[in-house]
């Protein structure tokens, strides 16, 4: 954990609180640890989603040319020769 921490008060609907408590008990950890992990996961998912959006946008702006696709197909067949049987 960081050298210093900021305290945060949050309100949860009762069903979410009960679910968090169940997780906390199962993993024998604190509420703070559960919330920290939930936030880490949330931030990681958001970063991943942003990367996927950038990737898709890049392909929309710069799609592969037919020559590139032919080269990829040849490389795949050279790398995976069994694919030719299908």
N, C-alpha and C positions, 0 to 999 in steps of 0.2 A: 504494500500500500504506500501511497505517497507520504512524504515526511509530514505534511500538514493536510488537514481535511476540512472541508466545508460541510457544516451540518445543513440538512435539508429536511423540511417537513412536507409530507405529501398526504393527500387524501385518496383512498381507494374505495371502490364499491366493496361491500362485504364479501361477495363471491370471489373477487380477485385477491382480497386479503387472505381469505381461507386457503385459496390455492397457493399463495406465496408461503403461508405458514406451513402447509403440507410439504412444500419443496424444502423449506428451511429445516424442518424436522428430519426429513428423509436424508438430507446431506449433512445434518448436524452442524449447521453454520448459522450465522447471524442474518437478521433482516437486511442489514447494510450490505453484506456480501451478496445476497440474492439480488438486491437492487443494482449493485455495481455490475454483476455479471449480466443482468438483463440489459443494462445500458450499453455495456461493451458489445453484446450481441447485436443490439439495435444499431449502434454506430457502424459495426462491421457490415451488416446487411445493407445499410444506406450507402456505404462506400462501394460495396460490390455492385449495387444497383446503378450507381453513377458510372462506374467503369463499363458496365454492360451498355448503358445508354450511349456513352462515348463510342464504344465499339460499333454499335448499330449505326449511329450517326456517321461515323467514318466510312462505313460501307455504303451508306446511302449517298454520301458526297463523292466517294471514289470507288465505284463498283469495279470488280475485276473485269479485265478485257478478255475476249474470247481466247486470245493467245495464252494468257496466264492460266486460264482454266484448262486448256489442253496440256500445258506443262505440268500442272498439278495432277491431272489424270495419269499422265505418263509416269510421273514420279511415284504415284500410288501403285500403279501396276508393277513397276520395277521393284518397289519395296515389298509389296504383298502379292507375289505371283499367283497364289491360289485364287485370288479374286478374279482372274481371267476365266476360271472354270464356270463361273455363274452366268 
